[in-house]
Amino acid sequence: MEIIPVVDISCGVAVHAHGGARASYEPVRSAVAPDGADDPLTLVRAYRERLDVEACYVADLDAIQGGPVQRGIIRELAAFQTGFSGELLVDAAANGPDGALELVSCGASDVVVGLETLVSFANLAAVVRLVGNNRVVFSLDLQLGRPILRPSMLDALGPVPDPLSLASRAVDAGVTALLVLDLGRVGTGRGADLALLSALRRRHPDARLLAGGGVRTREDLDRMDEAGCDGALVASAIHAGRVTSEDVAALRHAPGLTRQSRVSASRYVADWP
Protein backbone atom coordinates (compact mmCIF):
# COMPACT_ATOMS: atom_id res chain seq x y z
CA MET A 1 0.00 0.00 0.00
CA GLU A 2 1.19 3.48 -0.88
CA ILE A 3 1.39 6.28 1.69
CA ILE A 4 0.39 9.64 0.21
CA PRO A 5 1.22 12.64 2.43
CA VAL A 6 -1.20 15.55 2.47
CA VAL A 7 -0.70 19.31 2.13
CA ASP A 8 -3.72 21.47 2.97
CA ILE A 9 -3.15 25.03 1.75
CA SER A 10 -5.02 28.11 2.94
CA CYS A 11 -4.00 31.64 1.87
CA GLY A 12 -0.62 30.31 0.73
CA VAL A 13 0.14 28.57 4.02
CA ALA A 14 0.24 24.84 4.75
CA VAL A 15 -2.25 24.26 7.56
CA HIS A 16 -3.06 21.37 9.87
CA ALA A 17 -6.54 20.01 9.18
CA HIS A 18 -8.68 18.72 12.03
CA GLY A 19 -12.27 17.55 11.95
CA GLY A 20 -13.26 19.62 8.91
CA ALA A 21 -13.44 22.87 10.94
CA ARG A 22 -11.48 24.84 8.34
CA ALA A 23 -11.81 28.24 10.02
CA SER A 24 -9.75 26.94 12.95
CA TYR A 25 -6.94 25.28 10.98
CA GLU A 26 -3.51 26.53 12.11
CA PRO A 27 -0.12 26.52 10.34
CA VAL A 28 1.54 23.11 10.23
CA ARG A 29 4.21 22.04 12.66
CA SER A 30 5.77 18.77 11.60
CA ALA A 31 8.33 16.24 12.75
CA VAL A 32 9.52 15.86 9.15
CA ALA A 33 10.19 19.59 8.76
CA PRO A 34 11.00 21.19 12.12
CA ASP A 35 11.69 24.52 10.40
CA GLY A 36 9.25 26.08 7.98
CA ALA A 37 6.66 23.30 7.67
CA ASP A 38 3.98 25.90 7.00
CA ASP A 39 5.60 26.62 3.63
CA PRO A 40 3.97 24.19 1.15
CA LEU A 41 7.12 23.58 -0.92
CA THR A 42 9.27 23.07 2.18
CA LEU A 43 6.77 20.51 3.43
CA VAL A 44 6.60 18.64 0.13
CA ARG A 45 10.41 18.58 -0.07
CA ALA A 46 10.54 17.16 3.46
CA TYR A 47 8.01 14.47 2.58
CA ARG A 48 10.19 13.32 -0.30
CA GLU A 49 13.54 13.63 1.48
CA ARG A 50 12.49 12.24 4.86
CA LEU A 51 9.86 9.69 3.83
CA ASP A 52 10.93 8.80 0.28
CA VAL A 53 7.38 9.05 -1.03
CA GLU A 54 6.52 9.44 -4.69
CA ALA A 55 3.03 10.97 -4.49
CA CYS A 56 1.52 13.92 -2.67
CA TYR A 57 -2.07 15.10 -2.24
CA VAL A 58 -2.82 18.82 -2.20
CA ALA A 59 -6.07 20.39 -1.07
CA ASP A 60 -6.52 24.03 -2.12
CA LEU A 61 -8.83 25.09 0.69
CA ASP A 62 -9.30 28.57 -0.79
CA ALA A 63 -10.70 27.12 -4.02
CA ILE A 64 -12.75 24.47 -2.22
CA GLN A 65 -14.43 27.23 -0.18
CA GLY A 66 -15.28 29.27 -3.28
CA GLY A 67 -12.15 31.39 -3.70
CA PRO A 68 -9.62 31.49 -6.55
CA VAL A 69 -7.32 28.58 -7.28
CA GLN A 70 -3.86 29.08 -5.78
CA ARG A 71 -2.24 28.58 -9.17
CA GLY A 72 1.26 29.79 -8.30
CA ILE A 73 1.67 27.36 -5.43
CA ILE A 74 0.23 24.44 -7.39
CA ARG A 75 2.62 25.17 -10.27
CA GLU A 76 5.56 25.32 -7.88
CA LEU A 77 4.66 22.03 -6.23
CA ALA A 78 3.97 20.38 -9.59
CA ALA A 79 7.33 21.50 -10.96
CA PHE A 80 9.09 19.99 -7.96
CA GLN A 81 7.17 16.71 -8.19
CA THR A 82 7.67 16.47 -11.95
CA GLY A 83 11.42 16.73 -11.44
CA PHE A 84 11.24 13.44 -9.57
CA SER A 85 8.57 11.86 -11.80
CA GLY A 86 6.24 12.13 -8.84
CA GLU A 87 2.46 12.21 -8.67
CA LEU A 88 0.59 15.33 -7.54
CA LEU A 89 -3.10 14.81 -6.78
CA VAL A 90 -4.86 18.17 -6.52
CA ASP A 91 -8.31 19.02 -5.18
CA ALA A 92 -9.06 22.64 -6.10
CA ALA A 93 -12.83 22.39 -6.58
CA ALA A 94 -12.61 21.33 -10.23
CA ASN A 95 -16.27 20.50 -10.75
CA GLY A 96 -16.25 20.67 -14.54
CA PRO A 97 -14.01 20.56 -17.62
CA ASP A 98 -12.78 24.16 -17.29
CA GLY A 99 -11.62 23.67 -13.71
CA ALA A 100 -9.99 20.37 -14.58
CA LEU A 101 -8.16 21.89 -17.53
CA GLU A 102 -6.88 24.69 -15.27
CA LEU A 103 -5.35 22.18 -12.85
CA VAL A 104 -3.78 20.15 -15.64
CA SER A 105 -2.28 23.34 -17.06
CA CYS A 106 -0.82 24.06 -13.60
CA GLY A 107 0.93 20.68 -13.69
CA ALA A 108 -1.34 18.46 -11.60
CA SER A 109 -0.90 14.82 -12.55
CA ASP A 110 -4.31 13.86 -11.12
CA VAL A 111 -7.43 16.01 -10.90
CA VAL A 112 -9.42 15.29 -7.75
CA VAL A 113 -13.14 15.95 -8.21
CA GLY A 114 -14.72 16.21 -4.78
CA LEU A 115 -18.32 15.35 -3.97
CA GLU A 116 -18.41 18.45 -1.76
CA THR A 117 -18.07 20.77 -4.76
CA LEU A 118 -19.52 18.55 -7.53
CA VAL A 119 -22.37 20.09 -9.53
CA SER A 120 -23.51 16.91 -11.30
CA PHE A 121 -22.30 13.47 -12.30
CA ALA A 122 -22.66 14.61 -15.91
CA ASN A 123 -19.94 17.17 -15.15
CA LEU A 124 -17.80 14.43 -13.66
CA ALA A 125 -18.20 12.38 -16.85
CA ALA A 126 -17.20 15.45 -18.88
CA VAL A 127 -14.02 15.83 -16.81
CA VAL A 128 -13.16 12.17 -17.41
CA ARG A 129 -13.65 12.59 -21.15
CA LEU A 130 -11.45 15.68 -21.20
CA VAL A 131 -8.42 14.56 -19.17
CA GLY A 132 -8.75 10.75 -19.28
CA ASN A 133 -9.95 8.31 -16.66
CA ASN A 134 -6.39 7.58 -15.53
CA ARG A 135 -6.01 11.20 -14.38
CA VAL A 136 -9.26 11.69 -12.44
CA VAL A 137 -9.87 10.77 -8.81
CA PHE A 138 -13.40 10.99 -7.40
CA SER A 139 -13.32 12.07 -3.76
CA LEU A 140 -16.23 10.66 -1.78
CA ASP A 141 -16.37 13.52 0.73
CA LEU A 142 -18.00 12.58 4.02
CA GLN A 143 -18.63 14.11 7.41
CA LEU A 144 -18.53 11.23 9.89
CA GLY A 145 -19.98 8.90 7.28
CA ARG A 146 -22.58 11.28 5.86
CA PRO A 147 -22.05 12.46 2.26
CA ILE A 148 -21.29 16.18 1.84
CA LEU A 149 -23.44 17.43 -1.04
CA ARG A 150 -24.19 20.82 -2.56
CA PRO A 151 -27.84 21.89 -2.20
CA SER A 152 -28.32 21.57 -5.98
CA MET A 153 -27.05 17.99 -5.84
CA LEU A 154 -29.46 17.20 -3.01
CA ASP A 155 -32.31 18.57 -5.08
CA ALA A 156 -31.25 16.50 -8.10
CA LEU A 157 -30.64 13.26 -6.24
CA GLY A 158 -33.57 13.41 -3.82
CA PRO A 159 -33.11 11.69 -0.44
CA VAL A 160 -29.46 11.70 0.64
CA PRO A 161 -27.90 8.68 -1.10
CA ASP A 162 -25.53 6.34 0.71
CA PRO A 163 -21.78 6.44 0.03
CA LEU A 164 -21.79 3.17 -1.90
CA SER A 165 -24.37 4.36 -4.41
CA LEU A 166 -22.52 7.66 -4.90
CA ALA A 167 -19.28 5.79 -5.57
CA SER A 168 -21.11 3.62 -8.11
CA ARG A 169 -22.44 6.74 -9.84
CA ALA A 170 -18.85 7.99 -10.13
CA VAL A 171 -17.67 4.69 -11.60
CA ASP A 172 -20.55 4.80 -14.06
CA ALA A 173 -19.28 8.25 -15.07
CA GLY A 174 -15.97 6.66 -16.04
CA VAL A 175 -13.89 7.15 -12.90
CA THR A 176 -11.35 4.44 -12.11
CA ALA A 177 -9.95 5.91 -8.86
CA LEU A 178 -11.99 6.43 -5.70
CA LEU A 179 -10.93 8.36 -2.61
CA VAL A 180 -12.87 8.01 0.63
CA LEU A 181 -12.22 11.25 2.53
CA ASP A 182 -14.05 11.64 5.82
CA LEU A 183 -13.42 15.21 6.96
CA GLY A 184 -14.88 14.49 10.37
CA ARG A 185 -12.16 11.92 10.97
CA VAL A 186 -9.27 14.03 9.66
CA GLY A 187 -6.74 14.78 12.39
CA THR A 188 -8.71 12.86 15.03
CA GLY A 189 -6.85 9.54 15.06
CA ARG A 190 -10.12 7.64 15.26
CA GLY A 191 -9.29 5.41 12.29
CA ALA A 192 -10.83 4.97 8.87
CA ASP A 193 -14.24 3.43 8.15
CA LEU A 194 -12.97 -0.07 7.41
CA ALA A 195 -16.42 -1.49 6.74
CA LEU A 196 -17.06 1.08 4.02
CA LEU A 197 -13.62 0.52 2.48
CA SER A 198 -14.14 -3.23 2.34
CA ALA A 199 -17.60 -2.81 0.82
CA LEU A 200 -16.22 -0.48 -1.84
CA ARG A 201 -13.42 -2.94 -2.61
CA ARG A 202 -15.93 -5.75 -3.07
CA ARG A 203 -18.21 -3.68 -5.28
CA HIS A 204 -15.39 -2.14 -7.37
CA PRO A 205 -12.55 -4.66 -7.37
CA ASP A 206 -10.68 -3.03 -10.26
CA ALA A 207 -10.75 0.54 -8.97
CA ARG A 208 -7.81 2.30 -7.39
CA LEU A 209 -9.05 2.75 -3.82
CA LEU A 210 -7.60 5.50 -1.63
CA ALA A 211 -8.69 6.69 1.80
CA GLY A 212 -7.93 9.58 4.13
CA GLY A 213 -8.97 10.71 7.56
CA GLY A 214 -8.36 9.16 10.98
CA VAL A 215 -4.95 7.48 10.64
CA ARG A 216 -3.11 7.48 13.94
CA THR A 217 -0.50 4.71 13.80
CA ARG A 218 1.00 2.03 11.57
CA GLU A 219 -1.65 -0.37 12.86
CA ASP A 220 -4.36 1.78 11.27
CA LEU A 221 -2.51 1.58 7.96
CA ASP A 222 -2.20 -2.20 8.21
CA ARG A 223 -5.96 -2.47 8.74
CA MET A 224 -6.63 -0.23 5.76
CA ASP A 225 -4.35 -2.41 3.66
CA GLU A 226 -6.26 -5.50 4.76
CA ALA A 227 -9.56 -3.78 3.93
CA GLY A 228 -8.39 -3.32 0.34
CA CYS A 229 -6.87 0.15 0.16
CA ASP A 230 -4.28 0.84 -2.51
CA GLY A 231 -3.21 4.08 -0.87
CA ALA A 232 -3.67 6.06 2.35
CA LEU A 233 -3.67 9.83 2.69
CA VAL A 234 -1.80 10.76 5.85
CA ALA A 235 -0.93 14.08 7.50
CA SER A 236 -1.37 14.31 11.29
CA ALA A 237 0.31 10.98 12.03
CA ILE A 238 3.32 12.04 9.96
CA HIS A 239 3.52 15.46 11.59
CA ALA A 240 3.41 13.85 15.05
CA GLY A 241 6.10 11.31 14.13
CA ARG A 242 3.79 8.32 14.57
CA VAL A 243 4.15 7.26 10.92
CA THR A 244 7.77 7.18 9.80
CA SER A 245 9.89 6.42 6.76
CA GLU A 246 10.27 2.86 8.05
CA ASP A 247 6.49 2.44 7.99
CA VAL A 248 6.28 3.88 4.48
CA ALA A 249 8.97 1.50 3.21
CA ALA A 250 7.52 -1.53 4.97
CA LEU A 251 4.04 -0.99 3.56
CA ARG A 252 5.41 -0.31 0.09
CA HIS A 253 7.38 -3.57 0.02
CA ALA A 254 5.01 -5.77 2.02
CA PRO A 255 3.56 -8.68 0.02
CA GLY A 256 0.07 -7.56 1.04
CA LEU A 257 -3.17 -9.26 0.06
CA THR A 258 -3.95 -10.19 -3.52
CA ARG A 259 -6.79 -8.28 -5.16
CA GLN A 260 -8.94 -11.42 -5.18
CA SER A 261 -8.40 -12.12 -1.50
CA ARG A 262 -9.23 -8.50 -0.73
CA VAL A 263 -12.47 -8.78 -2.66
CA SER A 264 -13.51 -11.90 -0.78
CA ALA A 265 -12.34 -10.67 2.63
CA SER A 266 -15.26 -10.32 5.05
CA ARG A 267 -13.57 -9.10 8.21
CA TYR A 268 -14.93 -5.55 7.99
CA VAL A 269 -18.00 -5.75 5.78
CA ALA A 270 -20.70 -6.63 8.30
CA ASP A 271 -22.04 -3.05 8.51
CA TRP A 272 -22.40 -2.54 4.75
CA PRO A 273 -24.58 -4.48 2.24
Steps between C-alpha positions, in 0.01 A plus 500: 500500500619848412520780757400836352583800722258791504550876466198716584557856378313808619602853393838367386576326829510127573251442781419211731152364431286371785141383492401707196482825703696697240467840668706370793781334303843625613839499323666159489767393743656173394756247615619462140567873461581660836569833328256656258241222469232760433662572163337257252815439293715449810250244625483313170881494480513358853247231412718385212835531678395361838237245397607411145145525369414539134151653520349795682141618543425872504175657613455864395269606781453848352360355177295235680332776704415704190813712458753510215730209427846550650662450161850621587541257787356208304739573212794515739410171665431335164836612363676349800308172477550476124875526551482171687233342277267527796122508517313812613131448576324836526155585634425862408123475452522394135134417448502517121724489192623860533616451858663170413683652205628780726653249742657297221650819358646572846675162491273278709544136405159404643188715522301428815128566454342526843140414581491810721534732200355278223215654300386182323621156400464614139772756576714226649460295181600807297818538707586134440451542126720809495803388703467119489380256762856427613538862615175549694439408863147522641508608864209359698486786751337406829437653839510212748355267239240738358553618140576872458285625212425839348135607536452468122627142514259421783215637293606293198561176686207515742546328838865501608656198326737266681875510432499173307242619249685830451824313433317283246367812327859625471618170353212511254627845399831341403708549814754229579640647825296552816606693809306465824565824690317539829563857614354428841772243560789711369753575773303308764686168503173310520583277203346456158159346428627150426155358433436757228844444346448125486154542348638733234780254423249219454272707279782654291784248500687663211493857629794676658376545857645775719391619843576789733396613843561345842841332466684500830761223486650232277235260629229715341685480169531122525124473553433724202728282290309191610170672417617546141652847482759569233607824664454698822500877534687593816587832665456523879668167574801606293520842663489339846769246408269201544536394135862492388712424196538144629122458494479644149769262373355197676152554359637568153697174493263280700355209300151612602176330402422407142216691336285186498554430868417862577176472307396188688617623841208535742669622816364855478193480279230412752366858521464551124282306249 
